[in-house]
Amino acid sequence: MPHNLLALILIITLGEFSDLTLSQDVSIITTKNAKYQQEKLKFACELQSSSLWKSITSVVLSKNTSSGTFTDIVSVLMDTSSPNTANWRNQTIWHQQSEWGSRADVMREYVQPVTSSTGLDFNIPANQVKCTDEGTYRCKITGISTTSKVLDKEKTDTVTLTVEPNRINQITVSSPNPPMSEYNAHQVVTLSCNGEVGNPAKDLRWCYRDGGKNPPGNFQGWQNDNDIVKGSFISFGCQKTQTSTLRYNVSAEYPYKEIKCETAYDNFPCGHSSIISSNITIYRYTEPAVNNQQTDETASGGVIAGAVIGSFVGIILIVVIVYFVAFRKKNEGETYRTKEENGRTGSDPIDNTVYSVPHKERHGDRDRITVVKGCDENLISQHPPPPPHPHKQELHYAELDIASNPPGIPPPKPLKPKPKPRTKKGEPPTEYAVVKFV
């Protein structure tokens, strides 16, 4: 092979190798992962080796859109509009997308002449970062190589924003409604929790610890996932929000349970002080204790009250006994009256009235005689009763009309008595009792 041909092939090969090297000569610097509104975003588009570039036409930073195309954010170029090369100068053009120019702090925007400082460098302050700043960026540099070839080289990189949760609402009791201050054992209480779960989103977490322990134990994660219903994630600005519900069967073992709903809990155990959380305490109903102890004064009062009640009951019992013994000797339905009493009232014998007279063979006893209206009283005098026993007092019967004269009520004023009927000389007076059937 002629040496001239070999030299030509070597030059072509070196040129291609030089262009391949130039394809690696563009770098893009971005903040790959930043905490939203806590960390700034950094962007840089520059040359890795300025010695391989003869001149630079432009440096452009673009952002990928949802359609897959890139839209220019900022361009740095050499303004060659003047015919006098001495008037050529570097120029920066901020395009209208998301008002980047008003938010950026520019440190470098330079293309000519080619030096190690050629390129674009700016920051977006943390408080100026927007959710839409997340995405894929492209750095594109156009120029002329040292071999006088037109170069158009680019590199891409992705910016990710981590949105930390910063809010959680107070846990509410959604059932029963309205909520109560205490719940019965084994009653099901439904709790609802809503809050920001960040972006990328992470489910809300339920934690608890049992009350009644001294000292109380640490919080721990809810043990039964079947008690929890997780809602879907909903976009809210840069955040994702979620609603989660918990069904709690009130413990019969502990007087209360402290429950927490937590967010922003990465790498932290339940109940950690740095976690954003909301808590609620569910109390179990406890029946009040009954105090059976009595003071001396209370005991003395009880004894006195018992004595008074016992005495009152005794008096009533005595009255009842006296009533049945002393006043109920007469046959039920009869009214007894002596003849003298009948005479004193001035009334005539009553129809179907039983009169009591002494029995001749049984001292102290009386026979009962029924007098029919219209009978001659001389018939009674023809059969006088036997004389009373000399050593035994004769019984006298008094009228007791309970129906018309109940006990405790004064009897009506008696009528003027009639004179006593005459009796035969030597005969003892005969007494009569009248029984009235009511």
C-alpha positions in Angstrom: 0.0 0.0 0.0 1.4 3.4 -0.9 2.5 5.5 2.0 0.3 8.4 0.9 -2.8 6.3 1.0 -1.9 5.0 4.4 -1.4 8.5 5.7 -4.8 9.6 4.3 -6.6 6.7 6.0 -4.8 7.5 9.3 -5.9 11.2 9.1 -9.5 10.2 8.4 -9.5 7.7 11.2 -8.0 10.2 13.7 -10.6 12.8 12.6 -13.4 10.3 13.2 -11.9 9.4 16.6 -11.6 13.1 17.4 -15.3 13.6 16.6 -16.2 10.6 18.8 -14.2 12.1 21.6 -16.1 15.4 21.2 -19.4 13.6 21.6 -18.3 12.9 25.2 -17.1 16.5 25.6 -20.5 18.0 26.8 -21.6 17.8 30.4 -24.9 18.7 32.1 -25.1 19.3 35.9 -28.4 19.2 37.7 -29.7 18.7 41.2 -30.8 15.1 40.7 -32.9 14.9 43.9 -33.9 18.0 45.9 -36.3 18.5 48.8 -39.1 20.7 47.5 -38.7 24.3 48.8 -36.0 23.2 51.1 -33.1 22.8 48.7 -32.2 24.9 45.6 -32.0 23.6 42.1 -28.7 23.9 40.2 -28.3 23.8 36.4 -25.0 23.9 34.4 -24.2 23.2 30.8 -20.5 23.3 29.9 -17.5 21.7 28.0 -15.5 19.0 29.4 -12.4 19.9 27.3 -12.2 23.3 25.7 -9.1 22.4 23.7 -11.1 20.3 21.3 -13.4 23.2 20.3 -12.4 26.0 18.0 -15.5 28.0 18.5 -19.0 27.8 20.2 -22.1 29.0 18.4 -24.7 28.5 21.3 -25.4 26.7 24.6 -29.1 25.8 25.1 -30.9 24.3 28.1 -34.3 22.7 27.3 -36.9 20.7 29.3 -38.8 17.7 28.2 -42.6 18.1 28.0 -45.4 15.6 28.4 -45.6 15.2 24.7 -42.0 14.0 24.5 -40.5 17.1 22.9 -38.0 19.5 24.4 -38.8 23.2 24.9 -36.0 25.7 25.3 -35.6 27.5 28.6 -32.5 29.6 28.1 -30.0 30.1 25.3 -26.5 31.6 25.4 -25.0 32.6 22.0 -22.7 34.9 20.2 -24.5 37.9 18.7 -23.0 38.2 15.2 -25.5 40.7 13.8 -22.8 43.4 13.6 -20.6 43.4 10.5 -17.7 44.4 12.8 -16.4 41.3 14.6 -15.2 43.5 17.3 -18.8 44.2 18.2 -19.8 40.6 18.5 -20.8 39.8 22.1 -22.3 37.1 24.3 -26.0 37.2 24.7 -28.5 35.3 27.0 -32.1 34.8 26.0 -34.6 33.5 28.6 -37.6 32.0 27.1 -41.1 32.4 28.6 -41.5 28.9 30.0 -42.3 29.1 33.7 -40.7 32.6 34.0 -37.3 31.1 34.6 -35.5 34.3 34.0 -37.2 36.0 37.0 -36.4 33.1 39.3 -32.8 32.3 38.2 -29.6 33.4 39.9 -27.0 33.3 37.0 -23.3 32.7 37.7 -22.1 32.1 34.2 -23.4 32.8 30.6 -20.5 32.8 28.2 -19.6 31.2 24.8 -16.8 33.1 23.1 -13.9 32.9 23.1 -13.7 29.3 24.0 -12.1 28.8 27.4 -12.6 26.7 30.4 -15.3 29.2 31.5 -17.4 28.7 28.4 -20.9 27.6 29.2 -24.1 28.3 31.3 -24.5 28.1 35.1 -27.4 29.2 37.2 -29.5 28.3 40.4 -33.2 28.4 41.3 -33.5 29.4 45.0 -35.4 26.9 47.3 -38.3 29.3 47.8 -38.6 29.8 44.0 -38.8 26.2 43.1 -42.0 25.0 41.5 -43.5 21.6 41.2 -43.2 21.8 37.4 -39.4 22.1 37.7 -39.3 18.4 38.1 -38.5 16.6 34.9 -35.8 15.7 32.2 -33.4 18.4 31.0 -31.2 18.6 27.9 -27.9 20.5 27.4 -27.0 21.1 23.8 -23.8 22.8 22.6 -23.3 23.8 18.9 -19.9 24.9 17.5 -16.9 24.2 15.3 -14.2 21.6 16.2 -10.5 22.1 15.8 -10.8 20.1 12.6 -13.3 22.7 11.3 -16.3 20.3 11.6 -19.7 21.5 12.7 -20.5 19.9 16.0 -23.9 19.6 17.7 -23.5 17.7 21.0 -26.1 17.1 23.8 -26.5 15.5 27.2 -29.6 14.8 29.3 -30.3 14.5 33.0 -33.3 14.2 35.3 -34.3 16.4 38.2 -36.4 14.8 41.0 -38.3 16.7 43.7 -39.0 15.1 47.0 -42.1 16.7 48.6 -42.1 16.2 52.3 -45.5 16.0 54.1 -46.1 19.1 56.2 -49.7 18.8 57.4 -52.1 16.3 59.0 -55.6 17.0 60.2 -57.0 16.1 63.6 -58.3 12.5 63.9 -62.1 12.5 64.0 -64.7 9.9 65.1 -66.9 9.2 62.1 -68.9 6.5 63.8 -70.8 6.6 66.1 -72.1 10.1 65.3 -72.1 12.2 67.4 -69.0 10.9 69.2 -69.0 10.2 72.9 -66.6 10.8 75.7 -66.6 7.1 76.7 -67.5 3.9 74.9 -68.6 0.4 76.0 -66.2 -2.5 75.8 -66.2 -4.2 72.4 -68.0 -1.3 70.8 -66.7 -0.5 67.3 -65.4 3.0 66.9 -64.5 4.3 63.4 -61.7 6.9 63.2 -60.9 9.0 60.2 -57.5 10.7 59.4 -56.6 13.0 56.5 -53.3 14.5 55.6 -50.5 15.2 53.1 -48.5 12.1 52.4 -45.8 13.8 50.3 -44.6 13.1 46.8 -43.6 10.4 46.1 -46.6 9.4 48.2 -46.6 7.0 51.2 -49.6 5.7 53.0 -50.7 7.2 56.4 -49.7 5.0 59.3 -51.7 4.1 62.5 -50.0 3.6 65.8 -51.3 3.0 69.4 -50.4 2.3 73.0 -52.6 0.9 75.7 -53.5 3.1 78.7 -53.6 2.0 82.3 -49.9 1.0 82.4 -47.5 2.7 84.6 -45.3 3.9 83.0 -47.1 3.8 79.6 -45.5 1.7 76.9 -44.1 2.8 73.6 -46.2 3.3 70.5 -46.4 0.5 68.1 -47.8 -0.1 64.7 -51.4 -1.3 64.3 -51.3 -5.1 64.2 -54.4 -5.9 62.1 -54.3 -4.4 58.6 -57.9 -5.6 58.1 -59.0 -2.8 60.5 -57.6 -0.1 58.1 -59.1 1.2 54.9 -56.6 3.2 52.8 -58.0 5.9 50.5 -56.5 6.7 47.1 -53.8 9.4 46.6 -55.1 12.8 45.4 -52.9 15.4 43.9 -52.9 18.7 45.8 -50.3 21.0 44.3 -46.9 19.3 44.7 -48.4 17.1 47.4 -50.4 14.0 47.5 -53.2 13.7 50.0 -54.8 10.6 51.5 -57.7 9.7 53.8 -57.4 6.6 56.0 -60.0 5.0 58.3 -59.5 2.7 61.3 -62.1 0.5 62.9 -61.2 0.1 66.6 -63.0 -2.6 68.8 -62.9 -0.9 72.2 -60.6 -2.9 74.5 -62.2 -4.5 77.6 -58.8 -5.0 79.2 -57.5 -1.4 79.3 -59.3 1.7 80.5 -58.2 3.7 77.4 -56.1 3.5 74.2 -54.1 6.4 72.7 -54.1 6.3 68.9 -51.9 8.2 66.4 -52.2 8.8 62.7 -48.8 9.6 61.3 -47.2 10.9 58.1 -43.5 11.7 57.2 -42.3 8.7 59.1 -39.5 7.4 56.9 -36.9 5.5 59.0 -38.6 6.5 62.3 -40.5 4.3 64.7 -44.0 4.9 65.8 -44.5 8.0 68.0 -41.1 9.6 67.2 -41.0 13.3 68.1 -40.0 14.4 64.6 -43.0 12.7 62.9 -46.0 14.8 61.9 -48.9 13.1 63.6 -52.4 13.5 65.1 -53.6 11.7 68.1 -56.8 10.8 69.9 -57.6 8.9 73.1 -60.5 6.5 73.3 -61.8 5.8 76.8 -63.6 2.7 77.9 -66.7 3.2 80.1 -66.0 2.2 83.7 -68.8 1.7 86.1 -68.4 4.0 89.2 -67.3 2.3 92.4 -69.9 2.0 95.2 -68.8 3.1 98.7 -70.4 0.7 101.2 -68.6 2.2 104.3 -70.8 4.1 106.7 -69.7 6.8 109.2 -70.7 6.5 112.9 -73.2 9.3 112.5 -74.9 7.5 109.6 -74.9 4.2 111.5 -76.5 5.8 114.6 -79.1 7.4 112.4 -80.0 4.1 110.9 -80.4 2.5 114.3 -82.7 5.3 115.5 -84.8 5.2 112.4 -85.1 1.4 112.7 -86.2 1.7 116.3 -88.9 4.3 115.5 -90.2 2.2 112.6 -90.3 -0.9 114.8 -92.2 0.9 117.5 -94.7 2.2 115.0 -95.3 -1.2 113.6 -95.7 -2.6 117.1 -98.4 -0.1 117.9 -100.3 -0.9 114.8 -100.1 -4.6 115.5 -101.5 -4.1 119.1 -104.4 -2.0 117.8 -105.3 -4.7 115.2 -105.2 -7.5 117.9 -107.3 -5.5 120.3 -109.8 -4.8 117.5 -110.2 -8.5 116.6 -110.2 -9.7 120.2 -112.3 -7.1 122.0 -114.7 -5.9 119.2 -115.1 -8.8 117.0 -116.6 -11.3 119.5 -120.0 -10.7 118.1 -121.3 -12.8 115.3 -120.6 -11.4 111.9 -123.6 -9.4 110.7 -125.4 -9.0 114.2 -125.8 -5.9 116.4 -126.3 -6.5 120.1 -128.3 -4.1 122.4 -129.6 -4.5 125.9 -133.2 -3.9 126.6 -132.2 -1.1 128.9 -130.3 0.5 126.1 -133.2 0.0 123.8 -135.4 1.6 126.4 -133.1 4.5 126.9 -133.1 5.3 123.3 -136.9 5.3 123.4 -137.3 3.1 120.4 -139.4 0.1 120.0 -138.0 -3.4 119.6 -136.6 -3.9 116.1 -137.8 -6.5 113.7 -135.8 -9.7 113.7 -133.7 -8.5 116.6 -131.9 -10.9 118.9 -132.1 -10.1 122.6 -129.6 -11.5 125.0 -130.8 -12.9 128.3 -128.9 -14.8 131.0 -128.9 -18.6 130.7 -130.2 -20.4 133.7 -127.7 -23.2 133.7 -124.6 -21.4 132.4 -123.7 -18.5 134.6 -122.5 -15.6 132.7 -123.9 -16.9 129.4 -126.9 -15.5 127.7 -129.5 -16.9 125.5 -130.5 -15.0 122.4 -134.2 -14.5 121.8 -135.5 -13.2 118.5 -138.4 -10.8 119.0 -141.0 -10.5 116.2 -142.8 -7.3 115.8 -146.2 -7.3 117.4 -145.5 -9.9 120.1 -146.6 -9.1 123.6 -143.7 -8.4 125.9 -145.5 -10.1 128.7 -144.5 -13.4 127.1 -141.0 -12.6 127.9 -141.8 -11.7 131.5 -143.5 -15.1 131.9 -140.2 -16.8 131.4 -137.8 -14.9 133.5 -134.1 -15.8 133.2 -132.4 -17.4 136.2 -130.8 -15.1 138.8 -127.1 -14.3 138.3 -124.4 -16.3 140.0 -123.6 -14.6 143.4 -119.9 -14.8 142.8 -119.8 -13.9 139.2 -120.4 -10.5 137.7 -123.1 -10.4 135.2 -122.0 -9.6 131.6 -123.3 -6.5 130.0 -123.5 -6.2 126.3 -123.2 -2.9 124.5 -124.2 -2.0 121.0 -121.3 -2.0 118.6 -122.4 -0.9 115.1 -119.1 -0.8 113.2 -120.8 0.0 109.9 -122.5 3.2 111.2 -120.0 4.0 114.0 -116.5 3.0 112.9 -113.8 3.0 115.6 -112.1 6.3 116.2 -115.2 8.4 115.2 -117.4 9.7 118.0 -120.9 8.2 118.0 -123.9 10.4 117.3 -125.5 12.2 120.2 -128.0 9.8 121.9 -131.7 10.5 122.1 -133.4 11.2 125.3 -133.9 7.9 127.1 -137.4 6.6 127.9 -138.3 5.6 131.5 -137.4 2.0 132.4 -140.2 -0.5 132.1 -141.7 -1.7 135.3 -140.9 -5.1 136.6 -142.5 -7.4 139.1 -141.4 -7.0 142.6 -138.6 -9.3 143.5 -137.6 -10.1 140.0 -134.2 -9.1 138.9 -134.1 -6.7 135.9 -133.7 -8.3 132.6 -131.2 -6.8 130.1 -131.6 -7.0 126.4 -129.3 -6.7 123.6 -130.2 -5.8 120.1 -128.5 -7.1 117.0 -128.9 -5.1 113.9 -128.2 -6.8 110.6 -126.6 -4.5 108.1 
